[in-house]
């Protein structure tokens, strides 16, 4: 979470001349309603409306996020249409598929909003059935029983899929079962259709807190203190995978518009109450402006190009 001092420095750096604020905006979420991206977009829309006017959140799921991305790619570059871009849509899918109807360079960065670890989760019933009580037990079980556990994910190329593929390269083989989004994958886990899942912390958090699932491990190299589980790296499996998302605008959207949107978002999240809600919905707030967010994406592209090549995805 950014401190008030960090906010002040950010806003000072982002100070620009007055700009023509749009009378109506839309934020396109390229995934179904109900997930962290959708919830965070609706919170921002509600809090920003007093300054920016009416803001509509549109869910445009389909084609692994391509439908929503294409919707904003073809919009006017005037700051009135934004899309929530994520690891899958801005990095992984463009590296995996040559026939996408968009490329990352079709967009301009506005603001990174969140970065959160993925967590390896199981239900207590499945753990009891398999005799698993810890991450070490899980590793031992999979070594002795390859391909007996089914691993749900939010889709091919998702962070959860990549984390599972990484385990497979370490001799920990499970059967990947992709679903149309993380919510559908989590439902399969809770109904015992699948056995394990690498879910992002924001999505899994409610089920963790009410005891429906337990966390065995987390995928970031540095442990998140909020998560009572070891990192895979500490267990000898080198892994540094997280789920992140932010706002993108159509190619050609002026820098002034994007910088001022970032400034308004920072001001909106400055309230402790709003930031607390946003952090809880997103799993971990991380605010970067247009230039820093662009650098972030470029670094992730280098990282995942190496990942996907090594994992043969």
Residue pairs with C-beta under 8 A, 6 or more apart in sequence:
1 275
1 279
1 285
2 10
2 266
2 269
2 275
2 285
2 287
4 270
7 266
7 270
10 266
10 287
10 289
11 263
11 266
11 267
13 289
14 259
14 260
14 262
14 263
14 266
14 289
15 263
16 256
16 259
16 260
16 263
17 256
19 256
19 257
19 260
21 51
21 52
21 53
22 52
22 53
22 78
22 79
22 80
23 53
23 54
24 53
24 54
24 55
24 56
24 80
25 52
25 53
25 54
25 55
25 56
25 79
25 80
25 81
25 82
26 55
26 56
26 57
26 58
26 80
26 81
26 82
27 41
27 44
27 45
27 55
27 56
27 57
27 58
27 82
27 83
27 84
27 247
28 58
28 60
28 68
28 71
28 72
28 81
28 82
28 83
28 84
29 37
29 38
29 41
29 57
29 58
29 59
29 60
29 68
29 83
29 84
30 60
30 61
30 62
30 65
30 66
30 67
30 68
30 69
30 71
30 83
30 84
30 89
31 37
31 38
31 59
31 61
31 65
31 68
31 84
31 181
32 38
32 59
32 61
32 180
32 181
32 183
33 59
34 183
35 181
35 182
35 183
35 203
36 114
36 200
36 202
36 203
36 245
36 281
36 282
36 283
37 84
37 86
37 245
38 57
38 59
39 281
40 84
40 113
40 114
40 245
40 278
40 281
40 282
41 57
41 84
42 57
43 274
43 277
43 278
43 281
44 55
44 113
44 265
44 268
44 278
45 55
45 56
45 57
47 268
47 269
47 274
48 55
48 264
48 265
48 268
49 55
51 264
51 267
51 268
52 264
58 68
58 71
59 68
60 67
60 68
60 71
61 67
61 68
61 180
61 181
62 68
64 88
64 89
64 93
64 155
64 156
64 157
65 86
65 88
65 89
65 93
66 89
66 93
66 100
66 101
66 102
68 83
68 84
68 89
69 83
69 85
69 89
69 101
69 102
69 106
69 107
70 101
70 102
71 81
71 83
72 81
72 82
72 83
72 107
72 248
72 249
72 250
73 101
73 102
73 106
73 107
73 250
73 251
74 250
75 81
75 250
76 250
77 108
77 249
77 250
77 251
77 252
77 253
77 254
78 253
78 257
79 249
79 253
79 254
79 257
79 258
79 261
81 249
81 250
82 110
82 247
82 248
82 249
82 261
83 107
83 247
83 248
83 249
84 245
84 246
84 247
84 248
85 107
85 245
85 246
85 247
85 248
86 243
86 244
86 245
86 246
87 159
87 242
87 243
87 244
87 245
87 300
87 304
88 155
88 157
88 158
88 159
90 104
90 107
90 248
90 297
90 300
91 104
91 297
91 300
91 301
91 304
92 157
92 158
92 159
92 162
92 304
92 308
93 100
93 157
94 100
94 103
94 104
95 301
95 304
95 305
95 308
96 156
96 157
96 308
96 313
104 297
104 301
105 251
106 250
106 251
107 248
107 249
107 250
107 251
108 248
108 249
108 250
108 251
108 252
108 253
108 258
108 290
109 246
109 248
109 249
109 258
109 290
109 291
109 293
109 294
109 297
110 246
110 247
110 248
110 249
110 253
110 258
110 261
110 262
110 290
110 293
111 246
111 247
111 261
111 262
111 265
111 287
111 288
111 289
111 290
111 293
112 244
112 245
112 246
112 286
112 287
112 288
112 292
112 293
112 296
113 245
113 246
113 247
113 265
113 282
113 285
113 286
113 287
114 202
114 244
114 245
114 246
114 282
114 283
114 284
114 285
114 286
115 242
115 243
115 244
115 284
115 286
116 200
116 201
116 202
116 224
116 242
116 243
116 244
116 282
116 283
116 284
117 200
117 201
117 218
117 219
117 220
117 224
117 227
117 241
117 242
117 243
117 283
117 284
118 159
118 160
118 163
118 198
118 199
118 200
118 201
118 218
118 219
118 220
118 241
118 242
118 243
119 198
119 199
119 200
119 201
119 204
119 208
119 215
119 216
119 217
119 218
119 219
119 227
119 229
120 135
120 138
120 163
120 196
120 197
120 198
120 215
120 216
120 217
120 218
120 219
120 229
120 232
121 189
121 196
121 197
121 198
121 199
121 204
121 207
121 208
121 213
121 214
121 215
121 216
122 132
122 138
122 189
122 195
122 196
122 197
122 213
122 214
122 216
123 189
123 190
123 192
123 212
123 213
123 214
124 211
124 213
124 214
125 192
126 132
126 192
126 195
126 196
127 133
127 214
130 141
130 149
130 195
131 137
131 141
132 138
132 141
132 216
134 216
135 216
135 217
135 229
135 230
135 232
135 235
136 235
138 196
138 216
138 217
139 172
139 235
141 149
142 148
142 149
142 167
142 172
142 173
142 174
143 171
143 172
146 171
146 173
147 173
147 174
147 175
148 174
149 174
149 175
149 195
149 196
150 174
150 175
150 177
150 193
150 194
150 195
150 196
151 160
151 164
151 174
151 175
151 176
151 177
151 194
151 195
151 196
151 197
151 198
152 160
152 177
152 178
152 179
152 185
152 186
152 188
152 189
152 193
152 194
152 196
152 197
153 160
153 161
153 164
153 176
153 177
153 178
153 179
153 182
153 185
153 197
153 198
154 160
154 161
154 178
154 179
154 180
154 181
154 182
154 183
154 184
154 185
154 199
155 161
155 178
155 179
155 180
155 181
156 178
156 313
157 313
158 178
158 182
159 198
159 200
159 219
159 241
159 242
159 243
160 182
160 185
160 197
160 198
160 199
160 200
161 176
161 178
161 198
161 313
162 241
162 304
162 307
162 308
162 311
162 313
163 198
163 219
163 232
163 239
163 241
164 174
164 176
164 198
165 176
165 311
165 313
166 237
166 239
166 241
166 307
166 311
167 173
167 174
167 237
168 174
168 311
169 310
169 311
170 237
172 237
174 195
174 196
177 185
177 188
177 194
178 185
179 185
179 188
182 199
182 200
182 203
183 203
185 194
185 197
185 199
186 197
186 199
186 203
186 204
186 207
188 194
189 195
189 196
189 197
189 213
190 207
190 212
190 213
198 219
200 242
200 243
200 283
201 218
201 224
201 226
201 227
201 283
201 284
202 243
202 280
202 281
202 282
202 283
202 284
203 283
204 213
204 215
205 280
205 283
207 213
208 214
208 215
215 227
215 228
215 229
216 229
217 229
217 230
217 231
217 232
217 235
218 224
218 227
218 229
218 230
218 231
218 232
219 231
219 232
219 239
219 240
219 241
219 242
220 231
220 240
220 241
220 242
221 231
221 233
221 238
221 239
221 240
222 231
223 230
223 231
223 234
224 284
231 239
232 238
232 239
233 239
233 240
243 283
244 286
244 296
244 300
245 282
246 288
246 293
247 261
247 265
249 257
249 258
249 261
255 290
258 290
259 289
259 290
262 287
262 289
262 290
265 287
266 287
268 274
269 275
269 278
269 285
269 287
275 285
278 285
279 285
288 296
307 313
